[in-house]
């Protein structure tokens, strides 16, 4: 541009040169004075183009104009924009058609944030001297910076005409075309640049992006082929070309590109996985396996890329080419290659878990935890497996370890309480569950489950007050939980307390979960305790028909109901069956031997 940051003496001589070269004269436009139109202020009065410095008298002689201009340039360089603006205003008052002063003031106004006036001044400078490239460049840059791209195209297009051997305006013109949504015009400009200056990689990449944006994949592929000719060792061009062929549903050509790239040994090892997927798309399973195994054996291929490659197979084990064995082979290779990464073991565990191989899944998850203990989701998977396999001792130990590592997570305490409850460590169960309770405030379902387990634990400790309160708290959160309704009503029936409430809950549990033998037995026993023997018999027979025949407790209940209804022989038969199914109690033996009911 016309200003630089040279020392002061050089700046002064440079400013003098600008004054002469730019034409700081009363007739800078070829010997004719251009008068500016008066500007109208918001209150309707005419105003000068700029504020007037009343300490100086307007001067029209050439020497004074040059001195004012030079002083303005020097003030600008020294960081005194107010003085610079005053001097350039003096020039314009004496010579309203001075393009150089408009140009300099445009820069000052733009830096001061007066964008609209700056652009108007820059435009005025181009109108006064339409052939000045510096003025056009400033005007175009200002328009571009303010997102006025369509106007900016005019300035940069004229710059290319003024200096066709300078490539920079062409790129600026193409950019403004793109930003104004005229991609085809941008392509034409790039074609001009390629013809005039040659096919530079950066230029061709811009053409490639535009072709992709326009959906012209064939043209994009041709540009990439040019790039490969220019630089056959750059892997990015092959990768882009392969993606183009993939997008155009040409897997054969995509595979050829990947193989060429792999043969050059210049691409990323991750490309092996991309090539493998191409072969899968072509149903060339032999090469798919080969490339996949090659990638999973390579430590240079990031684990995350392998994880992303494997994840889609979790829900599709067992496809056309026996994917199950193949996927587990890849898992084994991945774990072997990345044995020190917990994610590799965890993903292997996920595959075993989905394949119902719970022992193998648990071993993989524990291997992951041996590498890194802070991944809570892996602990949660171990809880789930121990729960499903009814490994109560293991669940108690693992949840205890997790509780030490995650003291602010409710789940370890919940599962520890559950395991201790099943192991009949009731006091320990209560302690763990009560630790979990305050941490479950934001999870109503978990909180309801904790109260339910507390109800069971307190019942086993014969703390009936806390047991009932816990069940009531659970039902307040989840009133339609059939298991809580059933357990609570059954324990009330055993105590012969609050039988009306017990009957309501038992009936509701059977509505929510019909044909459940355990729930039907509970309802029958509540009715029995209420003395409603006929109804009790109906519900007990329902329970027996839904699987209760093999339950010693339900057979004994049935015998008691029958005895109350006067069917002594059938009652003894039911008691004998209960004994055969495993009930060993003095009361049952006395019932059978004495043919009487003892409660």
Helices and strands as residue ranges (DSSP letters): H 8-22, E 39-40, E 46-47, H 62-77, H 81-94, H 99-111, H 115-128, H 133-145, H 149-162, H 168-179, H 183-197, H 201-213, H 217-230, H 235-247, H 251-264, H 271-281, H 285-297, H 303-311, G 314-316, H 323-337, H 342-354, H 358-371, H 376-388, H 392-405, H 410-422, H 426-437, G 438-440, H 444-460, H 464-477, H 482-495, H 499-512, H 517-529, H 533-545, G 548-550, H 552-564, H 568-580, H 586-594
